[in-house]
């Protein structure tokens, strides 16, 4: 059982790396198995298709990312600082990825949304669910910021959260295009404006 489980994990790890580096469409099952160091037959033991594998890679990635988002956004720090922590962590992920691979890989979810949203309905639907979960996590923080007078009372919490997620994805995409993680540095200033943060609150949050 241990060896079987190890083969599946090797396939998932190889697929995640290759999809991040090259995208989904150009990859073949044989290449994934070669990178994983497992026979091709092992692939179909665990996954009925390449699309099924991509769905599993997406789910595994979200488990890890959601854990990080919940830790950052659920901390004891004030709500605005929690958002800033999320932005800085997102930039750091891209920076570390660039140091390892030489290029900014971007966001797995964003990359696949651009590549497959018009081709694979199952993947499109799952990515939509994940983005909605991200929006909900940020919305909770925006609501708290409003309750504490740190954001403008007229701000629509859900739409603001949706815009923040969209800005994260857009800035990560620009960082990927320019191979420059510093493109994410504007997220904080844009967030302050979007949430109509009062001048005194901007001073206390740096």
N, C-alpha and C positions, 0 to 999 in steps of 0.2 A: 504493500500500500504506500509506503514511504517513497519508493522509486516512481510509482505511478503519479503520485502527487507532485513529485519533483519535476517530472516531465511536463506536466501541465503548467507549473509555475515558470519553467524555462520558456515555454511557448509564449506565455503572457508577457514575460519580461522582454523577450525579443521583439514581439509584435508592438509593444508600447514604444520601444526605442525606435524601431523602424518607421512606425506611423508618425512619430514625432519628427523624425528627420526627413522623411521623404513623402509623407502622405499615405493615403490608403489605396487609391486606385492603382498605382504603379506596382504595388507589392503582389507577389505570388505566394502561394502556400509553400512551395518548395524553398523559396528564399527565406521565409520565416523559419521553417524547420531547420534549414542549414545554419542560420544564425543562432538558433536555440540548441543545436547539437543533438537533435532527436530525429528519428526516422519519420518519414512523411505519414506513415500509418498511424503514428501517435496523434497526429493532428486530428484526424477524423474520429479517433476514439473519444476525444474530448469535445470537439466542435463539429457541428454538422456543416458549417460553411465558414468562409472568411468573414462574412457579415456577422455571423454569430460570435466569432472571435472578437471582432471590433466592438460589438455590444458589451462583451465581458470586459474588454480593456477599458471602455468608457466607465462602466460601473465600478471597477476596481479603482480607477483614477479618482472618481468622485468620492468614494469612501475615504480616501486619504485626504483629498482636498477639503471635504466637508468637515473632517475632524479638525483641520487647521483653522478653517473659518470659524467654527463654533468656539474654539479655544480663544481666538483673537477677539471675536465680536461678543463673547460672553464673559470677558474678564471684568475685574472690578474697576478698571479705569473708566474715566468719563466717556460718554458715548462718542463724542467727536474724536477723542484720542484713539478709541478702538477702531474707528474707520481709518484713521491715519496709519495705525499699526497694520491694518489689512493692506493698504496701498504699499507700504514699505516692504511688507513680506512678499507681495506680488512682484515688486521690482527685484527683490533679492533672488527670487526663484529664477527669473529671467537672467539675472547677472551670473548666477552660479552655472546655469545651463550654458551660457556663452563661454564661460571660462573652461568648461569641460569639453564642449564640442566645437568651439570657435565661432559659433553663430547663435543668435537668439532664436529659440525654437518656437516661441509663441505659446498660445494656449491650445491644448489638445482639443478642447470642446469647440473653440472658435475655429480652429483649422478644419475640423471635420464638418462643422456647420457650413462653412464656405464650400467645401469639396463635395459633400454628399446630401445636402438638404433637399436637393431636387432629384435625387437618384434613389435614395433608400429611405422609405417612409418610416420604417421601424427606428432607424438611427435618428432621423429628424425628430420624431416624437420623443425619444429618450432625451435628446439634447435639450429640447424645449422644456421638458420636466425639470432637468437640472438647472437651467437658467432661472426657471420660476422659483426653485428652491433657494437659489442664491439671492434672488430678489427678496424673498420672504425673510431670510436671515438679516439682510441689511435693513429691511423695512422696520424690524423690531428695534433696531438701534436708532433709526430716524425718529420713530415714535417717542422713544425715551428722550432723545435730544429735544424734541418739541415740548415734552412735558416739563423738562428742566429749564426751559427758556433759552436753550442753546441753539435753536433753529427757529426760523420764522413761523409764526402761528398759521400763516396762510399756505404753508408748504403742504402739498399732497404727498403723504408719506409713501404710498405705493408707487406713484409715478416718479418720485424722487429716487427711490430705491432702484427702479427700473433704469432710470437715467444713469445712475452710478455704475450699475453693472454694464450698461452699454458703453460708458466711458472707459471702464477697465478693459473691456474687450477691444475697443477701438485703439486705445493707447498701446496695448500689447501687440496688436496687429501692426501698428506703426513702428514699434520697437523691433519687431521681426523684419519688416521691410527695410529699415535703416540699419539693422544690426546694432541697435543702440538702446540699452535698457533705460537710459536716462530720460527717454521719452515718457516714462511713467511719472516723472517728478511733478508734472502739472496736475495730476489727479487731485492732490490736496487742495490747491488753490481753487480749482474748478468746483470741488465739493463744497467748500465754504460759500462760494457764490450761489451754487444751486440750492443749498439749504437756507440761504438768507441768514447766515450766522451774524449776530450782532457784533459790532466792533469790539466790545469788551470781552466777548467770548473768544474772539480770534486771538486776542492778546494772551489770554490764559492758556490757550492750547498751542501756542507757539507758531 
